[in-house]
């Protein structure tokens, strides 16, 4: 990744730059990329921030981010949408947040959430530790014969396991769980106490539960960290965001699900201002149209009727609630949908909870047949007998959890990159964009002129990004400024005009007006004097026009 960034820096110095915004626990750089046709003044343009791979195993997010960067670089000067994006906006990309964890995920059989450091306990408890016991380079599933087993072999497809039915007897039953070892391995024989088989959580840090929004302690939310922004990677990202007030839209790239997730997370759409609900719905629907993904709110997707708070400490919630930025989480890759099965992106967690066991089993059969057809090599690992050092004879096999389930197989990766990239470009082009409207300069006295200048927002989003952003004092609105050799008689320069609506909230029931304002001054100056008019807003950019009296 670093070599690719360096190559792009050499090849495209006029529109591309990257810098380290911090270090990981193991000393790796967190790179942040900037793309803009005016690379030296990118902060003058409304910005889109895209980050990826906040979870170590979600490496397809990094692939999408890097693919999109390459698309923008190669398309600049050729593709109209890319040309428009980079000439009128700034793009920021943090292509990998979990730099330590992703390295371990890609170079070892390990599967971990975000960071490889021991968490929540520095001395992990005794128990079951997932590991590659048979040495084939994958951590798969194990099935262990046991009379009290909760699973049986599926009658229609013996490669699959099905839940044991209530009251069922008379067959061979198994326990099915992740391949691994008991730690510490100080027991003798295979007659283990049940407590020794409890999962021993070792690398349980979850970066996406470490943001300062509805944060909860470890006893409420696994992986939350000792306190908000405790992790150097997340602190560095937060500092980068605070240092770029021009960020007007945000996307976090995750896997998997094939869905564009939006606010709110705390209830149905009435939990956020009505305008923001409209902007989120319309932007999500457009994202679904250009990508082929589903679009749903976090609450609609994940609320199960029980959890009092959904995913406390999540980045997209923090970006909206605390920064006022229209933000989305994109879950890349939808294995069930490709297989013709049901997934949470389409049905939501509540919908999946209503499925019968037979419906769930039928979906598993569809997924296995799809993998068999599309990923015939190492997509599914047949159950193989293995003499386990702790448990005796077991069988190890199942779907590849890394590059079939969690991430798309390589044969599908480019398609996913292109689909998500279309949404990212569309979102960037939807941010606010200032335009100078009509300007009048009327002589009303001896060397006295009345100047009136209109500014318009021709973007979909308001200059505050959201109504929530417009309520924040630190999210500045449009500023008008007049510069040159003159004496001000009436009016102020600079003067604050407030925020402008975007066309996303203008309906046929009203004439245009909310998306435009007029600044007026009365000045004394010599005829022929040149004055520079400037309109600017952090999340809408800067535009200028020369006025000749």
Beta strands, then each sheet from edge to edge (+ up, - down):
strand 1: 16-23
strand 2: 29-35
strand 3: 46-52
strand 4: 89-94
strand 5: 127-130
strand 6: 141-145
strand 7: 151-153
strand 8: 161-163
strand 9: 174-178
strand 10: 180-183
strand 11: 247-255
strand 12: 259-262
strand 13: 294-297
strand 14: 326-332
strand 15: 380-388
strand 16: 392-399
strand 17: 434-445
strand 18: 448-457
strand 19: 478-484
strand 20: 487-490
strand 21: 495-498
strand 22: 516-524
strand 23: 530-537
strand 24: 541-548
sheet 1: 1+ 2- 4+ 3+ 11+ 14+ 12- 13-
sheet 2: 5+ 10-
sheet 3: 9+ 6- 16+ 15-
sheet 4: 7+ 8-
sheet 5: 17+ 18- 22+ 20-
sheet 6: 21+ 19- 23+ 24-
end
